[in-house]
Amino acid sequence: MTVMAWVNLASASDWSRIFDFGNNTTANMFLTPQNGAGGTVRFAITTNGGGNEQQINCSSTFDHGRVASGWR
């Protein structure tokens, strides 16, 4: 699966989502531009709740007011 998005981020708050697919908080995958733990980009996927997420945590942030694409 490939997910592609054009993002023009005017502002962000902790755990806001660029995309969030799933049925509930137990089975989902999401991309947040600002995780609550470090304020950086996080992709996570789980089928067994937040404590069992497989995560990709970036060391950088999205620049506000700039368009970003190609995160896959």
Secondary structure, DSSP 8 states (H G I E B T S, - for coil): ------EE-S---TT--SEEEESSSSSEEEEESS-TTTSS-EEEEESS-GGG-EEEE-SS---TTSEE----
